[in-house]
């Protein structure tokens, strides 16, 4: 009777862990480079006396939309190539 039950095959989820680690490292590196370039540009343009640098709301919204578009493109890469659409036989 036990031979009638489906035998679960062990799944290899190592690629998921590797994807998470690579994604986290890339995000960290991207964030550090972005913060460095932001502070460098603020310093080159004359650092404010009170130490704060106001960012325009429109700039933040634009960055958020650009980040959302980048995440969407990365998610689309995970789907793989679409099958070619041809004539049905």
C-alpha positions, 0 to 999 in steps of 0.5 A: 500500500505504501507504494501507491503513495507519491514519493516526495522528492527532496527539493534543492532550495540552495539556489533560493538561498544563493539568490537571496544572498546575492540580492542582499549583497547587491542591494547593500552595495548599491545603497552604500554607493548611492549614499556616498554619491549623495553626501559627496554631491551635497558636500560639493554644493556647499554643506548646509550650516545646520547639517540637514539637506532638504530633498524635494518631494517630487524627487523622492516620488521619482526615485520611488517609481524608478525603484519600483520599475527596477524591482518589476524588471528583476521579477520579470527576469525570474519568469524566463523566456516566454514560449514562441507563439505559433500556429496550433496544429 
